[in-house]
Amino acid sequence: MSNFKSNQPTFYQNHDDIVIKTAGSRVNRYQDVQPSELEDLQSYLQELQSEERKQKYLGLCNQGATCYMNSLLQALYMTPEFRQFIYSWDYNPDLHGNQEYSIPYQLQRLFAHLQMSRRRAVETRGLTKSFGWGANMSFVQHDAQELCRVLFDAIEQSYAIVGDQCTYIKDLYQGEIESYVKCEECGYESINQDKYLDLTLPIRNEDQFGQNAQSKTKARNSTSLEMALEIFLKPERLDGDNQYNCSQCQKKVNAIKGLKIKSTPKILTLQLNRFTMDYNTFQLVKVHDRVTFPFVLNMNDYLNGYDGIKNKRVDEMRSEDQSAKPQQTETFEYVKKQSVAFDVQMEDLSQSNQKDEASQSNIVSSGMTLATSNEDATMIDISIQSDNDKPRTGSAEQKTRHQKLIDEDILQADFIKGQSQISENFESPIKQNSSENSPLSLKEEQDIDFAQKQALDSKRRDIENKQKIQENLKEGDQVYELFAVLIHQGNQGSGHYYAYIRSFEKNENGISDWMVFNDQEVRKISEEDVERAYGQKYGDPTAYLLMYRRYEPQNEIIQISNELIKECYHNELQSQIQSLIKEQREVYEQMIQLTLKIYLDNQQENAELNYVEVNIKKTETLGELAKQALQLHGIDIQSIDLQNNFRFRAFDEKKKAKLTVYNQYDDTLLKLRFNYTTVLMIELKQSEQEFEVYDPDWIFIRVIKHDSNVDYEQMNPEIIQQHSQVIKVNKKLENIYDLDKKISQLYGIPEQKLVILMRVQFAKSGTVKSEVYNLHWRKSKTIEEGPRIDDSSFLFIEEGDTKDKNENFKWHQEFNKQFESLTININDPSSDPKGLEYKQQIQVRKSETLCEFKNKVGLLLNLNPEEIIVKRANNLAELKNLNWKMGDFNLIDGDKLKIEQGKPHIEGNFEINVSLIRLSNDNFTDDKLFETTFLFKLQINPNIDSTTLKKLIVEQYNDKNENKLDIRQVKVRVAKLDDFGDVLKDADSLENFDIFDGKQIYIQEIIPDRTFDFVNAKDPSNCYHVLFREWDPETWQYGPLYEVRIDKQAYLNKLAIFLADKVFPHISAESIQGCKVNYLSMFKRSELVLKRWNVLKSQATKIAQSAVKISKDSDYIIIKDSRKFVREDLTEEEMQKWSTPSYVTYLSKRTVKPKPAPKPIGAKSGGGIAKSTADAKIEIKKKVMASRANRPLEQAIKINVGGPKIDSESKQQSNDQKESKSNEEVEQDPENCCLMGSGVFMQV
């Protein structure tokens, strides 16, 4: 997935190991290694044996689609404070369990390897295994922001297990934000304090410019990070239908809703919300627009609220928008939801506008997911800016290369001498841009070495950034330096992640280098490269996560010593180095081994040549090879003058051609690039003789004349080789006319009747064409100027007319025979009716019909052709049309066809599989809702409708069974993977359902007392068939499954009343809560404890747009009574059956820090009461440990794909709070509230 090419050697992975790449899978797999690879290996061996590591930073291996994780891990590793904190964590096997499943342990180990390992890249499999990921999970993209939260939670939990409280992560990453709503009538202000680990900033901003979120009017987009921060903090007026329900005024009033940043953390993480919903198409899109970000960020302005921000860009944009010309079309990429590689759930924000005080915790969500339009930033000459136009935070967008008011003399002196302190430059007067102090001219810059010019530019930027820091510090201490940029390159459906990270260690010029961390590749880049992450057009790399570090002079240089790393990792890595040295030495010894075949020229025409095989090292010289070869050939070395009477020639064994001369006896075989394909010949002569002059322009061409008496067996290479001859031509001195003469004399064909053909094969299409080589107009061209031929070329000769059509040439017909014939493997149904063995082979032509093929099979297997059924072996699809040619079935050579005995099906009809399906009554099974019983196969015409299909199925069923089916009480469904499938409505055409042989069709008998209708009487078929089931949180038992037909336009609050009245009469409509189970595979009911339950009656929205998203047949909704508490004292047997690792994590948190029972408000309660006694802790801890011992790998950690989000369930949770709070303010425990991404998530 990498977009960069590395100059480092290539490697292969072996679990935790990274070793120099081998050549291939042959026996002598190292013999084709290039000299550069061997030099790299030698260098690597020297590095392994040295005391210090050559590479300061290492890359991470990509397991398939883990580039998003690699970029985040590198950013965390390059945060010195966080790395130091991780090294300080102590692993306790008794409390933290198996180290393979301990996330903090594996993260600590990974960091130790990144700092001390001598491998070229470090594996992350240990860490992902601790997540509980199987191999397939490494090929699924997730979200770096959510992964960060999982890591932080795991670290905090590991401290909690031993009874300690981890505050360091919060101290480092957590800030505080205030959400408020102020009544315009009475002045009452409702305030909530929330914590955040990062802020998600809007890029698209419809509402901020007076446009509704669903308006088709184009939005204005944030063009800079500063503008996005302003939009984030800009208050919103609640009026009209969106009025605020004031508890003091006791009515709905106009109000102001907004956010204030109360405090910022040491490490400030900002996410640019580049993935958003396009309400014109209701598809998720990526915003590729240019968004600049500063290298020095002044947060002092933003701590004073929106009104405290100077020179607001938002207000300027509003005034510009009123007079601006229509904007150009935005560059969005529209992606179907089905093709999204990672699940990013987006909600219609217009449905989440909260109108009372209970919605305060979600104000951040709505503020953080606003969206704006596309406005490209322009380069501004700062020498002519007014004070009001100057960037507040040193945006890199505003700079130009030679218009900075920096003293070039100071810059160059500081760079060259490397001794003056930056602080001295701060105090130096900034000179005006005069002729005496002008920037470097273009000619002068061209004369500077590129590396020096780049270093000078880095120095200039460094001084410029430090000046900005000093200027901003005058306003306050909230000044931040950019140190990490996480980048996404691609579109919504696919792409690649990598990171630009600034090292806090200084280089030889006293500057911190920017590095790119792109999986295994790590290299130095410039700030100019970082600026390319602003984005501009489709496909550009775009920054989506920015990490800033508060400027603290005392911590400017931070060194993380190897002494901080645990001794166990020192021992492990030392052992790794010794193992690596041993491995690489073995690889090196194999790489330099070479076996060469060497012939001896006996100087006799057509005589058989003898050869020997010489085993030698590539580091030996050609002279040493000569001695060994002569000795093996039994020649006295002392009698040979190697300098004058001996030489090596490259030798073509097939053409018996002597080629290149080798006489560089002092050069190594490695330098001469000898490999396993090299074949040599020894030439000897007497002192008075001369060697044959070798001309590299001579080429040896193999020619073959067509012979009608020879069966070429579809161009069998051995037969072609046997009947061909070799001719020698000079490609520069001889022309095609000369070649004509040689071939004419060779085969006795008159030149005017000589046809020379070239065979051209197209690999992709599998077709062949023939080209006449000796066309009349081409004969004057030299061999080199004509169509390309070389030592590997074959020319096909026959007698004829060069002007004739290609299909009339005999060789052309031979060429096509190769692709006309097919070898088909078949089974014998008499001895192998199931088609387990395909031992019989049959040759067919593509032009043969299926009828002819059946006749051949009948003769071969002694079967009646009229009773032969031919099916593809891979999918059992039947070949039916007897008039189709075998080539029409897209068969390839070597395909398998299953032969069955029986009556073939009629062309155009399909044989479907019909199964009976019943709702399951198994209360103990979580991932199985129905049972299927195969009934029969049915041959149908796809042109029939569903009513006819139902009639055919019922008739055949009733013919074979005593229990008859009533066609009025039957549904027909088209099967899907793990649900009931889609219901076929009466008169539906089967053509819309992709019918094919083997298609699975379900027939379901309607059970009246388990089926309910909530449909429109005027159009009852316009509905979804939805499954409902009750879960009792006190007993953890399921109720029966019910199927409800629901009108597609129904409202969720009306559905809740219907369910309470008809389906679940023991639960009041106000107490019905529901959640949707999207995936049955591996689902367990303990996940219901962690679900965000939705109060159905509170949502006056259509079911498809509601929180539960009922949008298709077979949707599965679980219902519970909100008045019941969740029982947590499960038995060990229940834990093993129903618990997931996520639930185990939930229990361990509640065990360490029990929460008081929620105060009952109204008729509802949310969740159970955790036990706080010592006995309860011990009991639950035993269950946790027992569950861990049986945890499956694939379920250990569940990462919500697509990043932290306020999804439909979390929105409905806000509605739950509205119902239970009754507009009364409820104070939240700040330690239990964590602002993540685009919304507020309450920790359990």
Secondary structure, DSSP 8 states (H G I E B T S, - for coil): ---S--SS--EEEETTEEEE----SSTTTTTT--HHHHHHHHHHHHHHHSSS-S-SS-EE---SS-HHHHHHHHHHHT-HHHHHHHHH----HHHH--GGG-HHHHHHHHHHHHHH--SSEE--HHHHHHHT--GGGGGS---HHHHHHHHHHHHHHHHHHTT----HHHHHH-EEEEEEEEETTT--EEEEEEEES-EEEESEESGGGT--TT--S--EE--BHHHHHHHHH--EEE-GGG-EEETTTTEEE-EEEEEEEEE--SEEEEEEE-EEEETTTTEEEEE----B-BSEEE-TGGGG-GGG-SS-HHHHHHHHHHH--------EEEE-GGG-SS------GGGG---BGGGGGGHHHHHHT-B-B--------GGG--GGGS-SS-BGGG--SS-----HHHHHHHHHH--S-HHHHHHS------STT----HHHHHHS-HHHHHHHHHHHHHHHHHHHHHHHHTT-S-EEEEEEEEEEEE-SS-EEEEEEEEEEEE-TTS-EEEEEEETTEEEEE-HHHHHGGG--STT--EEEEEEEEE--GGGSS----GGGS-HHHHHHHHHHHHHHHHHHHHHHHHHTEEEEEEEE----TT---EEEEEEEETTSBHHHHHHHHHHHTT--GGG--TTTSEEEEEEETTTTEEEEEE--TTSBTTTTT--TT-EEEEEE--TT-------TTEEEEEEEE--TT---TTT-HHHHHHT-EEEEEETTT-BHHHHHHHHHHHHT--GGGEEEEEEEEETTTTEEEEEESS-GGGTTSBTTTSS---TT-EEEEEES-TTS-GGGSHHHHHHHHHHHEEEEEE--TTT-TT-----EEEEEETTSBHHHHHHHHHHHHT--GGGEEEEETTT--EE--TTSBGGGGT--TT-EEEEEES----TT-EEEEEEEEEE---TT-SS--EEEEEEEEEEE-TTSBHHHHHHHHHHHHHHH-SS---GGGEEEEE--SSS--EE--TT-BGGGG---TT-EEEEEE--GGGEEEE--TT-TTSEEEEEEEEB-TTT--B---EEEEEETT-BHHHHHHHIIIII-TTS-GGGEEEEE----TT--TTHHHHS--EEGGG--SBTTTSSS---STT-EEEEEETTS-------HHHHHHH--HHHHHHHHHHHHS-------BTTB--S-----SHHHHHHHHHHHHHHHHT--GGGS----TTSS---HHHHHHHHHHHHHHTT------GGGEEEETTEEEE--
